[in-house]
Amino acid sequence: MSDPDARLEALRAELDGIDLRLLDVLRDRIRLCVRIAEHKREFDVPMMQPHRIGVVQERAARYGASHGIDQAFLRSLYDLVIGETCRVEDEVIGARTTP
């Protein structure tokens, strides 16, 4: 492609597709966290699982180290993702139904 503007637009369109997949994966992750929260609610498991958070963040840090992605960035990203999923889980667990 010899037209720089057209090439830039093609690259941006590719990026938009990746962004859409990223958002779809985040949606899927939140939906799964709802299912986890329902399980926790059913079996009286505490919402907050600090050990699990550490496992997830450590896995992300190892991924970053292996793939050249800044570990501080991934930690910040996961802080946001985990914060949102904890909020959602808390809502689900807090919505206990009375028998």
SULNOR-V165587 format. One line per field, one symbol per residue. psi: psi as a letter, one per 20 degrees, with the letter a starting at -180 (. if undefined). A space follows every 50 residues. Layout:
psi: ???
This chain:
psi: oiohghgghgghhgghgggghghgggghggghhghghgggghjlpqgpmh ghgggghgghgggghhjkpphhghggghggghgghhgggggghilpqp.
